[in-house]
Amino acid sequence: MITGVWKDISGIERVLDKLGIKLQEKLKAKVGNGLTTRFWRDIWITDQPLLKRFPDLFNLAKRKNDSVASYLQSPVTNGFWSWDWVRAPESPSEWSSFATLMAMLQQVVFSGGKDCWAWQNDAGNPLEVKTVRMEIMAKEIEQEGGDQAPGYWNSWATPKSNYLLWRALLGKVASKVGLQKRGFWWNVFIWIKVPLPQDMSKLGNIFTVLHNSPGCRRWKKLVMMIATATVWKIWHARNTKTFDGIFIPIRKMVDQLKEETYLWICHRAKIQVPKWEDWLDFNVTNAL
């Protein structure tokens, strides 16, 4: 049974389904004590539930919804399994399936901790919000006809801001949002000490200029993070005005941007965090 945070994630199953991502096929249990992983119905030792891998044995099982732990003779004993059949396997195919299943089960080692869930992906990466988000983005690109935006995903920025940037660069964000808001961008470029782009008619031009600016790898990642946050702040200010009727002045937006990006690098970037007064002046040489 899916529990905890994955129970909440399962609420977006319909959204994922529209993208061709089958939630139940993407979640794989890492069995610790086997108490919350269903033996037949959850994916745990193969890339599909055992009920699909061994349908003949599943039909013979009495306890079709029980946990992995319930099939063990002892919760702390590896390799000794207890079976409860409607009838014992009889045919050669049933015995062959049973032998294959037992061979697989002999390889299972229980750590004794709690069961947890992983997101299956082709790259074999550990489960991270970024991993799931990138797969969703890839599916959306595929459904939108293969359009691609430059790969500006920045691990120092939040996943939501990265996703908004990607959508904006593809032109999928409503034009009235005004993500090219010149006054705000002008203040940001002054702060990070980068010449203002001559052409600010398109958001992509701004990011191209920053991406091609001279500087070390970490400096570029830092300014690209700030640019990503800038898009996020403009979007947030637009929503605040539209839905709450509150206008946020550019000066206040810039102050908020500096505060939020400082928190991002404190908690998300593996660099020496500059002092707050240095950050306000974008004196980040020692941090890089």
RODO-2510 file (C-alpha; in nm, 4 decimals, decimal comma):
residues 288
     n   res          X          Y          Z
     1     m     0,0000     0,0000     0,0000
     2     i     0,1284     0,3456    -0,0902
     3     t     0,1647     0,5554     0,2240
     4     g     0,3079     0,8849     0,3436
     5     v     0,4256     1,1365     0,0849
     6     w     0,3554     0,8920    -0,1980
     7     k    -0,0111     0,8866    -0,0981
     8     d    -0,0194     1,2595    -0,1712
     9     i     0,1711     1,2160    -0,4970
    10     s    -0,0778     0,9533    -0,6092
    11     g    -0,3340     1,2336    -0,6205
    12     i    -0,1759     1,3603    -0,9435
    13     e    -0,2116     1,0215    -1,1091
    14     r    -0,4618     1,1519    -1,3647
    15     v    -0,2276     1,4350    -1,4649
    16     l     0,0613     1,1924    -1,5124
    17     d    -0,1658     0,9525    -1,6960
    18     k    -0,2399     1,2182    -1,9587
    19     l     0,1345     1,2430    -2,0206
    20     g     0,1638     0,8679    -2,0625
    21     i     0,3352     0,8209    -1,7254
    22     k     0,1758     0,5356    -1,5322
    23     l     0,2274     0,6113    -1,1647
    24     q     0,1877     0,2531    -1,0475
    25     e     0,4498     0,1431    -1,3008
    26     k     0,7012     0,4088    -1,1975
    27     l     0,7019     0,3435    -0,8225
    28     k     0,9218     0,0612    -0,7018
    29     a     0,9430    -0,0450    -0,3399
    30     k     1,2754    -0,0823    -0,1627
    31     v     1,1881    -0,3434     0,0946
    32     g     1,3258    -0,2995     0,4446
    33     n     1,0942    -0,4997     0,6690
    34     g     0,8269    -0,5753     0,4101
    35     l     0,5416    -0,4483     0,6244
    36     t     0,3997    -0,1900     0,3811
    37     t     0,4865    -0,3489     0,0474
    38     r     0,2233    -0,5786    -0,1031
    39     f     0,3744    -0,9089    -0,2139
    40     w     0,1722    -0,9541    -0,5332
    41     r     0,0484    -0,6073    -0,6236
    42     d     0,3435    -0,3732    -0,5707
    43     i     0,6591    -0,3549    -0,7810
    44     w     0,9539    -0,4625    -0,5670
    45     i     1,1773    -0,7415    -0,7075
    46     t     1,1002    -0,7056    -1,0793
    47     d     0,9961    -0,4182    -1,3040
    48     q     0,6339    -0,5239    -1,2745
    49     p     0,4080    -0,6566    -0,9983
    50     l     0,4426    -1,0277    -0,9309
    51     l     0,0753    -1,0763    -1,0176
    52     k     0,1655    -0,9827    -1,3772
    53     r     0,4955    -1,1715    -1,3801
    54     f     0,3348    -1,4889    -1,2394
    55     p    -0,0404    -1,4713    -1,3127
    56     d    -0,0841    -1,8477    -1,2715
    57     l     0,0558    -1,8379    -0,9163
    58     f    -0,1415    -1,5240    -0,8341
    59     n    -0,4617    -1,7071    -0,9255
    60     l    -0,3675    -1,9835    -0,6806
    61     a    -0,2854    -1,7468    -0,3916
    62     k    -0,5433    -1,6995    -0,1172
    63     r    -0,3822    -1,3856     0,0271
    64     k    -0,3708    -1,1619    -0,2781
    65     n    -0,3382    -0,8284    -0,0944
    66     d    -0,1043    -0,9222     0,1896
    67     s     0,2346    -0,7663     0,2567
    68     v     0,5737    -0,9144     0,1793
    69     a     0,6338    -0,9619     0,5517
    70     s     0,3186    -1,1729     0,5862
    71     y     0,4661    -1,4265     0,3424
    72     l     0,7740    -1,4776     0,5570
    73     q     0,7747    -1,7540     0,8169
    74     s     0,9525    -1,5074     1,0437
    75     p     0,9842    -1,1301     0,9835
    76     v     1,3536    -1,1480     1,0707
    77     t     1,4326    -1,4589     0,8659
    78     n     1,5485    -1,4289     0,5062
    79     g     1,4658    -1,6971     0,2525
    80     f     1,1930    -1,8942     0,4341
    81     w     0,8549    -1,8263     0,2802
    82     s     0,5059    -1,9317     0,3818
    83     w     0,2471    -2,0092     0,1135
    84     d    -0,1290    -2,0306     0,1372
    85     w    -0,2734    -2,1678    -0,1857
    86     v    -0,6289    -2,2299    -0,3035
    87     r    -0,4675    -2,5511    -0,4206
    88     a    -0,1036    -2,6513    -0,4578
    89     p     0,0690    -2,5951    -0,7922
    90     e     0,0086    -2,8937    -1,0194
    91     s     0,0873    -2,8321    -1,3840
    92     p     0,4439    -2,8165    -1,5219
    93     s     0,3965    -2,4471    -1,6030
    94     e     0,2844    -2,3711    -1,2471
    95     w     0,5820    -2,5553    -1,0992
    96     s     0,8146    -2,3808    -1,3427
    97     s     0,6744    -2,0421    -1,2370
    98     f     0,7092    -2,1366    -0,8721
    99     a     1,0721    -2,2415    -0,9194
   100     t     1,1506    -1,9118    -1,0943
   101     l     0,9788    -1,7121    -0,8216
   102     m     1,1662    -1,8964    -0,5457
   103     a     1,4978    -1,8353    -0,7206
   104     m     1,4196    -1,4639    -0,7267
   105     l     1,3096    -1,4588    -0,3639
   106     q     1,6310    -1,6297    -0,2536
   107     q     1,8161    -1,3152    -0,3615
   108     v     1,6074    -1,0851    -0,1403
   109     v     1,7853    -0,9443     0,1657
   110     f     1,5843    -0,7518     0,4239
   111     s     1,7569    -0,4572     0,5877
   112     g     1,5067    -0,4419     0,8720
   113     g     1,4294    -0,0733     0,8203
   114     k     1,1070     0,0731     0,6873
   115     d     1,0020     0,0104     0,3293
   116     c     1,0480     0,3106     0,1016
   117     w     0,9654     0,4043    -0,2562
   118     a     1,1841     0,4869    -0,5542
   119     w     1,0981     0,6346    -0,8935
   120     q     1,2008     0,4063    -1,1780
   121     n     1,3858     0,5833    -1,4582
   122     d     1,6050     0,4867    -1,7491
   123     a     1,9093     0,6622    -1,6067
   124     g     1,8840     0,4736    -1,2802
   125     n     1,9037     0,7964    -1,0811
   126     p     1,7915     0,8045    -0,7170
   127     l     1,4475     0,9470    -0,6497
   128     e     1,4558     1,3276    -0,6512
   129     v     1,2011     1,5942    -0,7352
   130     k     1,4293     1,6909    -1,0238
   131     t     1,4242     1,3344    -1,1600
   132     v     1,0450     1,3225    -1,1699
   133     r     1,0162     1,6782    -1,3018
   134     m     1,2613     1,6158    -1,5868
   135     e     1,0636     1,3115    -1,6946
   136     i     0,7400     1,5106    -1,6892
   137     m     0,9071     1,7864    -1,8900
   138     a     1,0352     1,5356    -2,1450
   139     k     0,6841     1,3971    -2,1895
   140     e     0,5386     1,7467    -2,2300
   141     i     0,8012     1,8329    -2,4906
   142     e     0,7158     1,5139    -2,6755
   143     q     0,3432     1,5912    -2,6709
   144     e     0,4024     1,9502    -2,7804
   145     g     0,5662     1,8342    -3,0993
   146     g     0,9263     1,8107    -2,9899
   147     d     0,9799     2,1809    -2,9168
   148     q     1,2801     2,2270    -2,6943
   149     a     1,4065     2,5160    -2,4888
   150     p     1,7738     2,5562    -2,3934
   151     g     1,8708     2,3400    -2,0964
   152     y     1,8959     2,5993    -1,8227
   153     w     1,7923     2,3735    -1,5323
   154     n     1,9752     2,5057    -1,2283
   155     s     2,0078     2,2885    -0,9170
   156     w     2,0588     2,5964    -0,6984
   157     a     1,7159     2,7274    -0,7992
   158     t     1,3930     2,5665    -0,6841
   159     p     1,2225     2,3066    -0,9084
   160     k     0,9129     2,5268    -0,9476
   161     s     1,1169     2,8217    -1,0726
   162     n     1,3087     2,5979    -1,3133
   163     y     0,9852     2,4621    -1,4525
   164     l     0,8359     2,8107    -1,4962
   165     l     1,1473     2,9238    -1,6815
   166     w     1,1293     2,6262    -1,9153
   167     r     0,7623     2,7000    -1,9903
   168     a     0,8359     3,0683    -2,0438
   169     l     1,1225     3,0004    -2,2855
   170     l     0,8892     2,7779    -2,4853
   171     g     0,6339     3,0582    -2,4989
   172     k     0,3842     2,8549    -2,2961
   173     v     0,3307     3,1290    -2,0353
   174     a     0,0600     3,3858    -2,1115
   175     s     0,2103     3,6907    -2,2830
   176     k     0,0304     3,9331    -2,0490
   177     v     0,2536     3,8121    -1,7681
   178     g     0,5242     4,0350    -1,9127
   179     l     0,8282     3,8254    -1,8234
   180     q     1,0456     4,0711    -2,0168
   181     k     0,9613     4,3483    -1,7681
   182     r     1,2478     4,5841    -1,8446
   183     g     1,2551     4,7873    -1,5239
   184     f     1,3029     4,4844    -1,3021
   185     w     1,5600     4,3235    -1,5317
   186     w     1,7526     4,6507    -1,5505
   187     n     1,7852     4,6562    -1,1684
   188     v     1,8936     4,2917    -1,1622
   189     f     2,1664     4,3428    -1,4240
   190     i     2,2936     4,6482    -1,2374
   191     w     2,3100     4,4400    -0,9182
   192     i     2,5044     4,1485    -1,0716
   193     k     2,7285     4,3932    -1,2638
   194     v     2,6520     4,2580    -1,6107
   195     p     2,5902     4,4894    -1,9097
   196     l     2,2233     4,5098    -2,0019
   197     p     2,1416     4,3194    -2,3241
   198     q     2,0654     4,5427    -2,6209
   199     d     1,7708     4,3288    -2,7232
   200     m     1,5316     4,2499    -2,4398
   201     s     1,2300     4,1824    -2,6604
   202     k     1,2584     3,8085    -2,5964
   203     l     1,3282     3,6261    -2,2733
   204     g     1,5633     3,3891    -2,4547
   205     n     1,7906     3,6789    -2,5479
   206     i     1,8404     3,7653    -2,1824
   207     f     1,9424     3,4136    -2,0920
   208     t     2,1657     3,3798    -2,3958
   209     v     2,3578     3,6913    -2,2936
   210     l     2,4030     3,5636    -1,9388
   211     h     2,4963     3,2156    -2,0545
   212     n     2,7630     3,3543    -2,2887
   213     s     2,9018     3,6108    -2,0438
   214     p     3,2663     3,5591    -1,9434
   215     g     3,3175     3,4063    -1,6017
   216     c     3,3939     3,0839    -1,4192
   217     r     3,1490     2,7941    -1,4107
   218     r     3,0241     2,8724    -1,0597
   219     w     2,9785     3,2421    -1,1390
   220     k     2,7683     3,1523    -1,4411
   221     k     2,5605     2,9112    -1,2389
   222     l     2,5059     3,1803    -0,9785
   223     v     2,3888     3,4485    -1,2222
   224     m     2,1718     3,1975    -1,4088
   225     m     2,0119     3,1066    -1,0765
   226     i     1,9401     3,4737    -1,0147
   227     a     1,7924     3,5077    -1,3643
   228     t     1,5703     3,2066    -1,3013
   229     a     1,4592     3,3620    -0,9728
   230     t     1,3878     3,6888    -1,1548
   231     v     1,1401     3,5149    -1,3847
   232     w     0,9827     3,3545    -1,0805
   233     k     0,9512     3,6883    -0,8975
   234     i     0,7888     3,8595    -1,1967
   235     w     0,5431     3,5718    -1,2247
   236     h     0,4689     3,5889    -0,8529
   237     a     0,4204     3,9687    -0,8651
   238     r     0,1824     3,9316    -1,1589
   239     n    -0,0253     3,6720    -0,9719
   240     t    -0,0319     3,8882    -0,6587
   241     k    -0,1655     4,1815    -0,8617
   242     t    -0,4147     3,9710    -1,0590
   243     f    -0,5588     3,7617    -0,7787
   244     d    -0,5030     3,9751    -0,4671
   245     g    -0,5114     4,3229    -0,6193
   246     i    -0,1767     4,4077    -0,4587
   247     f     0,0889     4,5867    -0,6633
   248     i     0,4506     4,5159    -0,5681
   249     p     0,6890     4,8032    -0,6581
   250     i     1,0033     4,7127    -0,8502
   251     r     1,2291     4,8274    -0,5660
   252     k     1,0543     4,5895    -0,3269
   253     m     1,0714     4,3088    -0,5836
   254     v     1,4465     4,3546    -0,6116
   255     d     1,4860     4,3448    -0,2331
   256     q     1,2778     4,0265    -0,2189
   257     l     1,4831     3,8753    -0,5003
   258     k     1,8064     3,9344    -0,3100
   259     e     1,6609     3,7801     0,0054
   260     e     1,5204     3,4725    -0,1676
   261     t     1,8282     3,3999    -0,3766
   262     y     2,0461     3,4376    -0,0691
   263     l     1,8360     3,1719     0,1023
   264     w     1,8651     2,9518    -0,2061
   265     i     2,2438     2,9556    -0,2016
   266     c     2,2469     2,9059     0,1760
   267     h     2,0380     2,5909     0,1515
   268     r     2,0891     2,4611    -0,2036
   269     a     2,4381     2,5609    -0,3226
   270     k     2,7563     2,3892    -0,2090
   271     i     2,9663     2,7027    -0,1996
   272     q     3,1056     2,9258     0,0697
   273     v     2,8133     3,1540     0,1418
   274     p     2,9102     3,5232     0,1248
   275     k     2,8231     3,7587     0,4056
   276     w     2,4857     3,9245     0,3682
   277     e     2,6378     4,2696     0,3194
   278     d     2,8631     4,1292     0,0458
   279     w     2,5658     3,9631    -0,1200
   280     l     2,3785     4,2927    -0,1311
   281     d     2,6689     4,4355    -0,3305
   282     f     2,7127     4,1079    -0,5212
   283     n     3,0676     4,0765    -0,3960
   284     v     3,0871     3,6987    -0,4413
   285     t     3,4491     3,6466    -0,5416
   286     n     3,5436     3,4688    -0,2191
   287     a     3,2426     3,2380    -0,2464
   288     l     3,3449     3,1147    -0,5914
***
